[in-house]
Structure formats: structure tokens, C-alpha cells
Amino acid sequence: MTAKRILAGLALTGALCSVTGTAVAATQYPVQGGTWNYGLNGAGAYSDYYHGSVCHGSSVYTDWDNDRSIDVAGGRWSNAFALGNWWTHNRYYYRTC
């Protein structure tokens, strides 16, 4: 894929996102404990997980990109971010260690 096509695709994605206002998010409280936030913002897909006492992490996968946080100690947020939008297949995960 040429650089022009990539840039044109990114420009189109940005234009569509700004029109639709892609701030779509969810918060869950898993049975393992903690708080899990995930969804789309203007830049892409994210998965953030907080647990107060155990090692944990988060991941996000889209059609274009993926990210897996490092394992973090209790009392810290894990953060994962990947390029994506409304039309990509976005998958969000959290984990405990």
C-alpha cells in the first residue's frame, strides 16, 4: 500500500470520526475485582483495567492493530491502545496474573 493511500485512509477515518463523534465507552466491574474501561475515543480503541491488590493487565485488538499492556502491580492502571474505529472489529480484554 502506498503512503498516499495510507494517508488518504487516515484522513477519511479522521473526517468520519469527527462527524460521528466516536466517544463510545463502557465500564464494567469484573468478578475478579477492579474497574475495566474500554471502548473507542477519537484516536482509536482502548482497554484500561485497574485492580487495587493483584497483578493485572489489559489488551485490545482491531483489524489494523493490537496492543497488550505489561503486567502491572495492584493499585495501578494497565493501559492498552490500538488504532481502530467504528468499522473495525474491536476486541477488548483484561486479565489478572
Number of C-alpha atoms within 10 A of each C-alpha: 5 7 8 9 10 11 11 12 12 12 12 12 18 15 12 14 18 12 9 11 12 18 14 12 13 10 12 12 13 12 7 10 14 18 17 21 19 25 22 22 17 17 16 20 30 27 28 23 28 25 23 14 12 16 18 24 26 28 24 26 23 20 14 12 15 19 18 18 19 14 16 20 18 17 14 16 21 25 23 24 25 22 20 24 23 17 9 15 11 22 16 20 18 23 13 16 9
